[in-house]
Amino acid sequence: METRITKLVVDDAKAGHKDRFLWDDAVSGFGLKVTPSGGKVYVVQFRAPGRGRAAVTQRFTIGRHGSPWTPDEARKEARKILRLVAEGRDPLAERRQSREQDRPRETVAEAIERYIEAYAKKHGPRQWREVARTLRHDPGQAWREKAVADITAKDVAALFESIVARGAPSQANHVHRNLSTFFNWCASPAVALVASSPLAGLDKPAVEAPRERVLEDHEIALVWRAAEAQGYPFGPCIQLLMLTAQRRDEVTLMVRSEVDLDKATWTLPPSRTKNAKAHIVPLAPMALSLLKGLPWDAEHAFTTTRKGPVSNLSRLKSRLDWVIVEMLKKQALNKGRDPAAVTALPHWTYHDFRRTVSSSLARLGVPLHVTEKLLNHQPQAIRGVAAIYKPLRVPRRETAGPGGLGGAYSERACNPRSGIGSWEEVSSTSSGAQSKTRIGD
């Protein structure tokens, strides 16, 4: 219906079950929209310029009723907009362009740091470090100096393709998950760094197959010796990952107050575990000896700065792989083989240590509930890691005895401390960890 839009008319306008429109009889196309919730908004409607009556009808929102938009002020604005249309201009496109120009030109690196502080730490207090590591690594490095508003769906797709191409489909999906939340935050009205997320409509970049990687005996030995060659803090950190089968951040962020050397326990508070439950890790002799040998001159067990924990274990992984190849080359030379024919170990990750431990304990007959306790899994989660079973070449004795790997385990593997002790004996047998070993020995 058409009527002269006045304050009285606006105040009397009632909401319906859908949007209602009142059109002004003085300025054609100027009107009031009343939403089902009772909101009252001034609009102006026109045909897109340049195509005559075949053009699509467009609607421009002037503003919500109330200061500064009174009926008279909104009507004046409607006349201005209609004059722009008569001149062949597109008011909607011009407003979008103006908003883009006014939008803060924050770089991806800057936005990631702001997101971590303003969102990730508050909404994921236990996982924010992993979120930070993920965003700073692939997207942070690829788009570091690029403005967030300039990132397109094509950029995102290219990033995913590069991650999958390097043989890391699971990581590509992990980046997708974290980037999606990041860009949704960037697009929120309170932040307004982008108009919309460039991930909208993009599916996960890869179909993941469950990982089944379990390190063989000789691989355990190589990784152990490569870690030993790194020295403090990285070497002991990796070795403790192998000995305790705990998660990467749980080990790297270990602090003095969590460790009781007298009781041979390491207690993880709920704030540091994936399932938000306190977790007591029994320290078998090798792990206990390793921790006693640390300098402990700072709050964190593993630190390069004395102010915070170690970081950049991804770069360390590359160093470990290089050291392992060098060890294999020296072994090849000593045996009269061509070192040029040496290849790196099949792809492995730090998380594979947990699967290797669970597989080894299954091989030794350690009860499933003990392995669950060691890994701090929820009961149903054991399917993901411990269900991957691969026999290892473990020496066995038919009779129980001190240090035996046979019948002794049926008696000793009834609690987590015995279980981790069983794994420690296996790992020491595999790696020769009871004696110092140099590269090439």
C-alpha positions in Angstrom: 0.0 0.0 0.0 1.0 3.6 -0.6 0.8 6.4 1.9 2.7 9.4 3.0 5.3 8.0 5.4 5.3 10.1 8.6 6.4 9.5 12.1 2.8 8.7 13.1 2.6 6.1 10.3 5.9 4.5 11.3 4.9 4.4 15.0 1.6 2.7 14.1 3.0 0.2 11.7 2.5 -3.4 13.0 4.6 -6.5 12.4 3.3 -9.5 10.5 4.4 -13.1 10.1 6.7 -11.9 7.3 8.3 -8.7 6.1 5.7 -5.9 5.5 6.3 -2.9 3.2 4.7 0.5 3.3 5.5 2.6 0.2 5.6 6.4 0.2 3.2 8.2 -2.2 5.6 11.2 -2.5 8.8 9.5 -3.6 8.3 6.4 -5.8 10.4 3.5 -4.5 10.9 4.9 -1.0 9.4 2.8 1.7 9.4 1.3 5.2 10.1 -2.3 5.9 8.6 -3.8 9.1 10.2 -7.1 10.0 8.4 -10.0 11.9 10.3 -9.1 15.0 9.1 -5.5 14.9 12.2 -3.8 13.4 11.5 -0.8 11.2 13.9 0.0 8.4 13.8 2.6 5.6 14.5 1.3 2.1 14.5 2.5 -1.5 13.7 0.2 -4.4 14.8 0.7 -8.0 15.7 -1.2 -11.2 19.4 -1.8 -11.8 20.8 0.9 -14.1 21.5 0.2 -17.8 18.9 -2.4 -18.7 15.6 -0.6 -18.7 12.5 -2.6 -17.7 14.4 -5.8 -18.1 16.7 -4.9 -15.2 16.4 -6.7 -11.9 14.7 -4.8 -9.1 17.1 -4.0 -6.3 16.5 -2.8 -2.8 18.9 -0.5 -0.9 18.7 -0.3 2.9 18.9 3.3 4.1 18.9 2.6 7.8 16.9 1.7 10.9 14.2 4.1 12.1 15.5 6.3 14.8 18.3 8.9 15.0 19.6 9.9 12.5 16.9 8.4 10.3 13.6 10.1 10.6 11.0 9.8 7.8 12.0 13.2 6.3 15.8 12.4 6.4 15.3 9.0 5.0 13.2 10.4 2.2 16.0 12.9 1.3 18.5 10.0 1.2 16.1 8.1 -1.1 16.0 11.0 -3.5 19.9 11.1 -3.6 20.1 7.4 -4.3 17.5 7.6 -7.1 19.4 10.4 -8.7 22.5 8.2 -8.8 20.4 5.5 -10.5 19.2 8.0 -13.0 22.8 8.9 -13.8 23.5 5.2 -14.6 25.4 4.5 -11.4 25.0 1.5 -9.1 24.5 2.6 -5.5 24.8 -0.9 -4.1 28.1 -1.6 -5.8 29.4 1.8 -4.7 28.5 1.1 -1.1 30.2 -2.3 -1.2 33.3 -0.7 -2.7 33.3 2.0 0.0 33.0 -0.5 2.8 35.9 -2.6 1.4 38.1 0.5 1.2 37.2 1.4 4.8 37.8 -2.1 6.1 41.1 -2.4 8.1 44.0 -3.7 6.0 45.3 -6.1 8.6 47.8 -8.7 7.4 47.2 -12.4 7.8 50.1 -12.7 10.3 48.7 -9.8 12.4 45.1 -11.2 12.3 46.3 -14.7 13.3 48.0 -13.3 16.5 44.9 -11.2 17.3 42.7 -14.2 16.8 44.8 -16.4 19.1 44.6 -13.8 21.9 41.0 -12.7 21.4 39.4 -16.0 20.5 41.5 -19.2 20.5 42.8 -18.9 24.1 39.3 -18.2 25.4 37.4 -20.8 23.5 40.0 -23.6 23.5 42.2 -23.2 26.6 43.6 -26.7 26.2 44.0 -26.7 22.4 44.9 -23.1 21.6 48.6 -23.9 21.3 47.9 -26.5 18.6 45.6 -24.0 16.8 48.3 -21.3 17.0 50.9 -23.7 15.6 48.7 -24.8 12.7 47.7 -21.2 11.7 51.2 -19.8 12.0 52.8 -22.6 10.0 51.1 -23.2 6.6 48.7 -20.2 6.2 50.8 -17.9 8.3 53.9 -18.5 6.2 52.2 -18.6 2.8 50.2 -15.4 3.3 52.2 -13.7 6.0 52.3 -10.1 4.5 49.1 -10.5 2.5 46.0 -8.6 3.8 43.3 -10.8 5.2 40.7 -9.1 2.9 42.7 -10.1 -0.1 42.6 -13.9 0.5 40.4 -15.6 -2.0 38.9 -19.1 -2.3 41.5 -19.7 -5.0 44.3 -18.9 -2.5 42.8 -21.3 0.0 42.4 -24.1 -2.5 46.0 -23.6 -3.7 47.2 -23.8 -0.1 45.3 -27.1 0.5 46.7 -28.6 -2.7 50.3 -27.8 -1.7 49.8 -29.5 1.7 48.2 -32.6 0.2 51.0 -32.7 -2.5 53.7 -32.9 0.2 52.0 -36.0 1.5 50.1 -34.6 4.5 46.3 -34.9 3.7 45.5 -35.2 7.4 47.3 -31.9 8.0 45.4 -30.3 5.1 42.1 -31.2 6.8 43.4 -29.9 10.1 44.3 -26.6 8.4 40.9 -26.5 6.8 39.2 -26.9 10.1 41.2 -24.2 11.9 41.1 -21.7 8.9 37.3 -22.1 8.7 36.9 -20.9 12.4 39.6 -18.2 11.9 37.8 -16.7 8.8 34.4 -16.9 10.4 35.9 -14.9 13.3 37.3 -12.4 10.7 33.9 -12.0 9.1 32.1 -11.5 12.4 30.6 -8.0 12.8 32.8 -7.2 15.8 36.0 -7.9 13.8 34.9 -7.2 10.2 38.2 -7.9 8.5 36.4 -9.7 5.6 32.9 -9.5 4.1 32.6 -13.3 4.1 34.8 -16.4 4.6 36.8 -17.5 1.5 36.3 -21.1 2.7 32.5 -20.9 2.2 31.6 -23.8 0.0 35.0 -25.4 0.1 34.9 -29.1 1.2 37.7 -30.8 3.2 40.7 -31.1 0.9 41.3 -34.8 1.5 39.7 -38.1 2.4 41.6 -39.4 5.4 42.5 -43.0 5.9 43.1 -43.9 9.6 46.9 -43.8 10.2 48.4 -47.3 10.8 52.1 -46.3 11.1 53.9 -48.3 13.8 57.7 -47.9 14.1 59.7 -51.1 13.6 62.4 -52.1 16.1 65.3 -50.6 14.0 63.3 -47.4 13.4 62.8 -47.0 17.1 66.6 -47.3 17.5 67.3 -44.8 14.8 64.9 -42.2 16.1 66.3 -42.7 19.6 69.9 -42.2 18.5 69.0 -39.2 16.3 67.3 -37.6 19.3 70.3 -38.3 21.5 72.5 -36.5 19.0 70.4 -33.3 19.4 71.4 -32.8 23.1 69.3 -30.8 25.6 66.5 -29.7 25.3 65.3 -31.3 22.1 66.9 -34.8 22.5 65.6 -35.6 26.0 62.2 -34.1 25.0 61.8 -36.6 22.1 63.1 -39.5 24.1 60.6 -38.8 26.9 57.8 -38.7 24.2 59.0 -42.2 23.2 59.3 -43.5 26.8 56.0 -42.2 28.2 53.7 -42.3 25.1 52.1 -39.0 26.1 51.0 -36.3 23.6 53.4 -33.9 22.2 52.2 -30.7 23.9 51.9 -32.6 27.2 55.6 -33.4 27.1 56.9 -30.1 25.7 55.0 -28.0 28.2 56.0 -30.1 31.2 56.8 -27.9 34.3 58.7 -28.6 37.5 55.6 -28.6 39.7 54.1 -31.6 37.8 57.0 -34.0 38.4 57.6 -35.8 41.7 61.0 -37.5 41.3 60.7 -39.2 44.7 57.4 -40.9 43.9 58.4 -41.4 40.2 55.2 -39.8 38.9 54.3 -37.0 36.5 50.8 -35.5 37.2 49.1 -33.7 34.3 46.4 -31.3 35.5 43.0 -31.2 33.7 43.9 -28.0 32.0 46.7 -29.8 30.1 45.0 -32.9 29.0 42.8 -33.6 25.9 40.0 -35.0 27.9 40.2 -32.4 30.6 40.9 -35.0 33.3 43.9 -35.2 35.6 46.3 -37.8 34.4 49.1 -39.5 36.5 51.9 -40.8 34.4 54.1 -43.4 36.1 57.8 -42.9 35.5 59.7 -46.1 34.8 63.5 -46.2 35.4 64.7 -44.8 32.1 62.2 -41.9 32.1 63.0 -41.2 35.7 66.7 -41.2 35.0 66.2 -38.9 32.0 64.2 -36.4 34.1 66.8 -36.5 36.9 69.4 -35.6 34.4 67.7 -32.4 33.2 69.2 -29.1 34.4 65.9 -27.9 36.0 67.1 -24.3 36.1 63.8 -23.0 34.8 60.1 -23.7 35.4 59.8 -25.7 32.1 61.6 -29.0 31.8 62.5 -28.4 28.2 63.5 -24.8 27.3 65.9 -22.9 25.2 65.2 -19.5 26.7 64.6 -20.3 30.4 61.4 -18.3 30.0 59.1 -20.6 28.0 58.9 -24.2 26.6 60.6 -25.5 23.5 58.8 -24.9 20.2 59.1 -25.6 16.5 59.2 -29.4 16.8 58.3 -29.5 13.1 61.7 -28.1 12.2 63.3 -30.6 14.7 61.5 -33.4 12.9 63.3 -32.4 9.7 66.6 -32.4 11.6 65.9 -35.9 13.0 65.1 -37.2 9.5 68.4 -35.8 8.2 70.5 -37.3 11.0 68.8 -40.7 10.5 69.7 -40.6 6.8 73.3 -39.7 7.7 73.5 -42.6 10.1 72.1 -45.0 7.5 74.7 -43.7 5.0 77.5 -44.3 7.4 76.2 -47.8 8.1 76.1 -48.5 4.4 79.7 -47.4 4.0 80.8 -49.6 6.8 79.1 -52.6 5.2 80.6 -51.8 1.7 77.3 -50.6 0.3 76.5 -47.5 -1.8 75.5 -44.7 0.5 73.8 -42.9 -2.4 71.2 -45.7 -2.4 70.1 -44.9 1.2 66.5 -43.5 1.5 64.8 -41.8 4.4 62.5 -43.7 6.7 58.9 -44.0 5.6 56.9 -40.9 6.8 56.4 -40.9 10.6 55.1 -38.4 13.1 55.5 -37.9 16.8 52.0 -39.2 17.4 53.1 -42.5 15.9 55.1 -43.1 19.1 51.7 -43.6 20.9 50.5 -46.1 18.3 53.9 -47.9 18.5 53.6 -48.2 22.3 50.0 -49.4 22.2 50.9 -52.0 19.5 53.9 -53.2 21.5 51.9 -53.6 24.7 49.3 -55.5 22.9 52.0 -57.8 21.5 53.2 -58.3 25.1 49.7 -59.2 26.4 49.2 -56.1 28.4 45.5 -55.7 29.2 43.6 -53.2 27.1 42.4 -51.2 30.1 46.1 -50.7 31.2 47.0 -49.3 27.7 44.0 -47.0 27.9 45.1 -45.6 31.2 48.7 -45.1 30.0 47.5 -43.2 26.9 44.8 -41.3 28.9 42.2 -42.4 26.4 38.4 -42.4 26.9 37.4 -46.0 26.7 36.0 -45.9 23.2 39.0 -43.9 21.9 41.2 -47.0 22.0 39.9 -48.0 18.6 41.8 -45.1 17.0 45.4 -45.8 18.2 45.6 -49.1 20.1 43.5 -51.0 17.7 46.4 -50.7 15.1 48.3 -53.8 16.0 51.5 -54.8 14.3 53.8 -57.5 15.7 57.3 -56.4 16.7 60.3 -58.6 16.9 60.5 -58.6 20.7 62.8 -61.0 22.5 60.8 -63.3 24.8 61.6 -65.7 27.6 59.5 -68.6 28.5 60.0 -68.3 32.2 59.5 -65.3 34.4 62.5 -63.6 35.9 64.2 -60.3 36.5 63.9 -58.2 33.4 62.1 -61.0 31.5 59.8 -60.2 28.6 57.8 -63.4 28.7 55.7 -64.8 31.5 56.7 -62.0 33.8 54.5 -59.7 31.9 51.3 -61.7 32.7 51.9 -60.9 36.3 53.4 -57.4 36.1 51.2 -55.9 33.3 48.2 -55.4 35.5 48.6 -51.7 36.2 49.9 -48.6 34.3 53.3 -48.6 36.1 54.0 -52.2 35.1 52.7 -51.5 31.6 55.0 -48.5 31.0 57.8 -50.5 32.5 57.1 -53.3 29.9 57.3 -50.8 27.1 60.5 -49.3 28.5 62.2 -52.7 28.4 61.1 -53.2 24.8 62.3 -49.7 23.7 65.6 -50.1 25.5 66.1 -53.5 23.8 65.3 -52.0 20.4 67.3 -48.9 20.7 70.3 -49.9 22.8 69.3 -46.9 24.9 71.1 -48.2 28.0 74.4 -47.1 26.5 75.4 -43.8 24.8 75.6 -44.2 21.0 77.2 -41.9 18.5 76.1 -41.4 14.9 77.5 -44.2 12.8 78.2 -46.6 15.6 
